[in-house]
Amino acid sequence: MQISEYLKKYGRKRVLIVTGGSSVKKSGAFDRVCSVLDADGIEYAELSGVKANPLLSKAREGLEIAREFCPDLILGFGGGSVIDTAKMISIGAANPEYDVWDFWSGVRKADKAVGVAAIPTIAAAGSELSASSVITNEETRQKNGYNTELNRPIFALINPEFLFTLPDYQVGCGCADILMHTMERFFSDLQGNYLTDEFACAVMRTVVKFTPVLLRERDNYDAASELFWASEVSHNDLTGLGGHKGLDVHRLGHRLSADFDIAHGASLSALFGSWARHFKDRDPARFCELGRRVFGIESDDPDRAIEAVDEFFSSIGVPVCFSETQFGVHPDERVIRLAGDVTNGGTAHWGSFADISYEDALDIYRRANR
């Protein structure tokens, strides 16, 4: 198994393995990795039980293990949430004199980390090649990201067969996440970035082509491989090279997943159409370019492209509005609260395609609340 080669290459001998639920153990994958580590005399400890929306409390639990075990590598073996948790443990274990949340809340910047490696089990967030990590502080209801090159995994091992046994909904949410990571880089305030746009459009076309294939043929290795490769490229900065990475919809979606524990990809698909319809007049030609280059739609109507994205999301079983999620439609006062929370009471704004204010956030949430 390749993990042995890479551990030797980077001189790592004590590994803290971070996992989610029981799927990696039921599949036998966990035991296979451990048998390789045993054979090579690599010591290891385990933190299990990371949830789909990773929590600060679980990362703190991992830090307690790290203090006792003193690993020289944190291995995230699971989905993006598992890998994001491994990244937080890597930063926290190397900086024990500080509260690890200080780095995620922007109070401090890290200059060292233990180091992370990844074995992803779902094609989705692309955390296995990215420099970002997003964690929820359940006490404060904040879901914050921390971007640093220290978070970028030293190596990642990809096995497309992991997608074969995932539920259809997880596959759909993961592929929605890939599409949105890429689309939000495509919708930048920078124009004339043709080659980077082509990278992004190629990734999006790949997702649109192969997600339905994998959902029909759950053991299709080629489709799974293409989706995993799209996942890696979508979040390694290539598809937004030269532009400004705002991930505008992500911040709106993080508020939903922090409050309602909705799957990350589902939070994004439920909001994209509302965000797009709110901002389509800012640059209608950009939406038409998306429709033409990804869906083959020759039209000067931006709504055609937006509808095509929503139709794709529906076809792979992910929500396009609140009524299709587990939390459903809200009273308007709750929507007002969401907009207030995501903008820190109206004081914060963000965006690379268009600046999102409290009023913008409120309208987008209201549009999605159907």
C-alpha positions in Angstrom: 0.0 0.0 0.0 1.3 3.5 -0.9 0.9 4.9 2.5 4.0 3.1 3.7 6.1 4.6 0.9 5.0 8.1 1.7 5.5 7.7 5.5 9.0 6.6 4.8 9.6 9.4 2.3 8.6 12.1 4.8 10.2 10.4 7.8 6.9 10.0 9.8 6.7 7.3 12.4 3.8 8.2 14.8 0.4 8.8 13.2 -2.8 10.0 14.7 -5.6 8.7 12.5 -8.8 10.8 12.4 -12.0 9.1 11.2 -15.7 9.7 11.0 -18.4 7.1 11.5 -18.0 3.4 11.1 -18.0 3.2 7.3 -14.2 3.0 6.9 -14.1 0.1 9.4 -17.1 -1.8 7.9 -15.5 -1.6 4.5 -12.3 -3.1 5.9 -10.2 -0.1 4.7 -9.2 1.0 8.2 -7.9 -2.5 9.0 -5.9 -2.6 5.8 -4.2 0.7 6.6 -3.5 -0.4 10.2 -2.0 -3.7 9.0 0.4 -1.8 6.8 1.4 0.5 9.7 1.8 -2.5 12.0 4.0 -4.3 9.4 6.3 -1.2 9.1 6.5 -0.6 12.8 4.6 2.7 12.6 2.9 3.6 15.8 -0.6 5.0 15.6 -3.5 6.3 17.7 -7.1 7.0 16.6 -9.7 9.7 17.0 -13.1 8.6 15.6 -16.6 10.0 15.5 -16.1 13.2 13.5 -19.5 14.4 12.3 -20.5 15.7 8.8 -20.2 19.3 10.1 -17.0 19.1 12.1 -17.1 20.4 15.6 -14.5 22.2 17.7 -15.2 19.9 20.6 -14.1 16.8 18.6 -10.9 18.6 17.5 -10.2 19.4 21.2 -10.7 15.7 21.9 -8.1 14.9 19.3 -5.7 17.5 20.8 -5.9 15.7 24.1 -4.9 12.4 22.4 -2.1 14.3 20.6 -0.7 15.7 23.8 -0.3 12.1 25.2 0.7 10.4 21.9 2.9 13.1 20.4 2.2 12.2 16.7 4.4 13.5 13.9 1.6 13.2 11.3 -2.2 13.6 11.5 -4.0 11.4 9.0 -7.5 12.4 8.0 -9.2 9.2 6.8 -12.7 10.1 5.6 -14.6 12.9 4.1 -13.8 16.6 4.1 -15.0 17.1 7.7 -12.6 14.5 8.9 -9.7 16.0 7.0 -10.6 19.5 8.2 -10.6 18.2 11.8 -7.2 16.7 11.2 -5.9 20.1 10.0 -7.1 21.8 13.2 -5.5 19.1 15.3 -2.3 19.6 13.3 -2.2 23.3 14.0 -3.3 23.0 17.6 -0.8 20.2 18.5 2.1 22.3 17.2 0.9 25.4 19.1 -0.2 24.0 22.5 0.4 27.4 24.2 -2.6 28.9 22.4 -6.3 28.0 22.2 -6.7 26.4 18.8 -9.9 28.4 18.1 -7.8 31.6 18.1 -6.5 30.6 14.7 -10.0 29.9 13.3 -11.4 33.1 14.7 -8.7 35.2 13.3 -7.1 36.2 16.6 -3.8 34.5 15.7 -1.9 33.2 12.7 0.0 29.9 12.9 3.6 29.6 11.8 4.0 25.8 12.4 2.0 22.6 12.2 2.5 18.9 12.9 1.6 18.1 9.3 -1.5 16.5 7.7 -2.0 13.6 5.2 -5.3 12.5 3.8 -7.2 9.4 2.5 -10.5 10.9 1.3 -13.5 8.6 1.1 -15.8 10.9 -0.8 -15.4 13.2 -3.9 -16.6 16.5 -2.5 -14.9 19.3 -0.7 -11.4 18.6 -2.0 -9.9 19.3 1.4 -7.3 16.7 0.7 -5.5 19.2 -1.6 -6.7 22.5 -0.2 -5.2 24.9 2.3 -8.5 25.5 4.1 -10.3 24.0 7.0 -13.8 24.9 8.2 -14.9 24.0 11.8 -18.0 24.8 13.8 -17.8 26.1 17.3 -21.0 24.7 18.7 -20.9 26.9 21.8 -20.9 30.2 19.9 -22.7 28.9 16.7 -19.9 30.1 14.6 -18.7 28.1 11.5 -15.3 29.6 10.6 -12.6 28.7 8.1 -8.9 29.1 8.4 -6.7 29.3 5.3 -3.0 28.7 5.5 -0.5 26.6 3.6 0.2 24.8 6.8 -3.2 23.1 6.2 -2.3 21.7 2.8 -1.8 18.0 3.2 1.7 16.6 2.7 0.3 13.8 0.6 -3.2 12.4 -0.3 -4.0 8.9 -1.5 -7.1 8.5 -3.7 -9.1 5.3 -4.2 -12.2 5.9 -6.4 -13.8 2.6 -5.1 -14.6 4.4 -1.9 -17.5 6.0 -3.8 -19.1 2.7 -4.7 -20.7 2.1 -1.3 -21.7 5.7 -0.4 -25.5 6.4 -0.3 -26.8 8.3 -3.4 -27.5 11.4 -1.3 -23.9 11.6 -0.1 -22.7 11.2 -3.7 -25.1 14.0 -4.8 -24.1 16.3 -2.0 -20.4 15.7 -2.7 -20.8 16.5 -6.4 -22.8 19.6 -5.6 -19.9 20.7 -3.4 -17.4 20.2 -6.2 -19.6 22.1 -8.7 -20.1 25.0 -6.2 -16.4 25.3 -5.3 -15.7 25.6 -9.0 -18.6 27.8 -9.9 -17.9 30.3 -7.2 -14.4 30.8 -8.6 -15.9 31.2 -12.1 -18.1 34.0 -10.8 -15.3 36.4 -10.0 -15.0 40.1 -10.4 -12.0 39.5 -12.7 -12.7 39.3 -16.4 -10.5 38.1 -19.3 -9.1 35.1 -17.4 -9.9 32.7 -20.3 -7.6 29.8 -19.6 -8.5 29.7 -15.9 -12.2 29.8 -16.8 -11.6 26.9 -19.2 -10.1 24.9 -16.3 -13.2 25.7 -14.2 -15.6 24.9 -17.0 -13.9 21.6 -17.7 -14.3 20.6 -14.1 -17.9 21.6 -14.1 -18.6 19.7 -17.3 -17.0 16.7 -15.8 -19.3 16.8 -12.7 -22.4 17.3 -14.9 -21.4 14.4 -17.1 -20.3 11.8 -14.6 -22.4 12.3 -11.5 -25.5 10.8 -13.2 -23.4 8.0 -14.5 -22.2 7.0 -11.1 -25.7 7.3 -9.6 -26.9 4.9 -12.3 -23.9 2.6 -12.2 -22.7 2.5 -8.6 -19.6 0.5 -9.4 -18.5 2.5 -12.4 -14.8 3.0 -11.7 -14.2 5.5 -14.5 -17.0 7.7 -13.4 -15.8 7.6 -9.8 -12.3 8.3 -10.8 -13.3 11.4 -12.9 -15.4 12.8 -10.0 -12.5 12.3 -7.5 -10.1 14.0 -9.9 -12.6 16.9 -10.3 -12.8 17.1 -6.6 -9.0 17.5 -6.3 -8.8 20.2 -9.0 -11.9 22.2 -7.8 -10.3 23.3 -4.5 -6.5 23.3 -5.1 -6.7 27.0 -6.4 -6.2 26.1 -10.1 -9.8 26.8 -11.1 -9.6 30.3 -9.7 -6.0 31.2 -10.5 -5.6 34.9 -11.2 -9.0 35.7 -9.7 -10.4 36.5 -6.3 -11.7 33.6 -4.3 -14.8 34.9 -2.5 -16.8 31.7 -2.3 -19.9 34.0 -1.9 -22.5 31.3 -1.4 -20.4 29.3 0.9 -20.7 31.8 3.7 -24.4 31.8 3.4 -24.4 28.0 3.4 -22.2 27.8 6.5 -24.8 29.6 8.5 -27.4 26.9 7.5 -25.1 24.0 8.3 -24.1 25.6 11.6 -27.7 26.1 12.7 -29.3 23.0 11.2 -26.5 20.4 10.6 -27.4 20.2 6.9 -24.9 18.5 4.6 -22.5 21.1 3.2 -23.2 20.4 -0.4 -27.0 20.5 0.3 -26.7 23.9 1.9 -25.0 25.3 -1.2 -27.4 23.8 -3.7 -30.3 25.1 -1.7 -29.0 28.6 -2.0 -27.3 28.9 -5.4 -30.4 29.7 -7.5 -31.5 32.4 -5.0 -28.1 33.9 -5.0 -27.9 33.8 -8.7 -31.3 35.4 -9.3 -30.5 38.1 -6.8 -27.3 39.0 -8.6 -27.9 38.0 -12.2 -28.3 41.6 -13.4 -24.8 42.5 -12.2 -23.3 40.5 -15.1 -25.9 38.6 -17.1 -23.3 37.7 -19.7 -21.3 35.8 -17.1 -24.3 33.6 -16.4 -24.9 33.1 -20.1 -21.2 32.0 -20.4 -21.8 29.4 -17.7 -24.9 28.1 -19.6 -23.0 27.9 -22.9 -19.7 26.5 -21.7 -21.0 24.0 -19.2 -24.6 23.1 -20.3 -24.4 23.9 -24.0 -27.2 26.5 -23.8 -27.0 29.1 -26.5 -29.1 31.9 -25.0 -28.8 35.6 -23.9 -31.2 34.9 -21.0 -29.2 34.4 -17.7 -32.3 32.6 -16.2 -31.7 29.7 -18.6 -28.3 29.0 -17.1 -29.6 29.4 -13.5 -32.5 27.0 -14.3 -30.0 24.5 -15.8 -28.0 24.4 -12.6 -31.1 24.0 -10.5 -32.4 21.2 -12.8 -29.0 19.4 -12.5 -29.1 19.6 -8.7 -32.7 18.3 -8.6 -31.7 15.4 -11.0 -29.0 14.2 -8.5 -31.3 14.4 -5.5 -30.0 17.5 -3.7 -32.3 20.5 -2.6 -32.7 23.7 -4.5 -34.8 25.5 -1.8 -35.5 25.3 2.0 -38.7 23.2 1.6 -36.5 20.4 0.1 -34.2 20.3 3.2 -34.8 18.6 6.5 -35.4 22.0 8.2 -38.1 23.2 5.8 -39.6 26.6 5.3 -39.1 29.2 8.1 -41.2 32.0 9.5 -39.9 35.3 8.2 -38.5 36.3 11.6 -36.2 33.3 11.5 -35.0 34.3 8.0 -34.3 37.8 9.3 -32.2 36.2 12.1 -30.2 34.1 9.6 -29.3 37.3 7.7 -28.4 39.1 10.9 -26.2 36.2 12.1 -24.4 35.7 8.8 -23.5 39.4 8.6 -22.7 39.9 12.3 -25.8 42.1 12.9 -25.4 43.8 9.5 -21.8 45.0 10.1 -20.1 42.4 7.9 -20.1 42.0 4.1 -18.2 39.9 1.6 -18.1 38.7 -1.9 -15.8 38.4 -5.0 -18.5 38.5 -7.7 -20.7 41.0 -5.9 -20.5 42.5 -2.4 -23.1 40.8 -0.1 -24.6 43.0 2.6 -27.3 42.3 5.2 -30.0 43.4 2.7 -28.6 41.1 0.0 -28.3 38.1 2.4 -31.9 38.7 3.6 -33.2 38.7 0.1 -31.3 35.6 -0.9 -32.5 33.7 2.2 -36.1 34.9 1.5 -35.9 33.7 -2.1 -34.7 30.3 -0.9 -37.3 30.1 1.8 -40.0 28.4 -0.3 
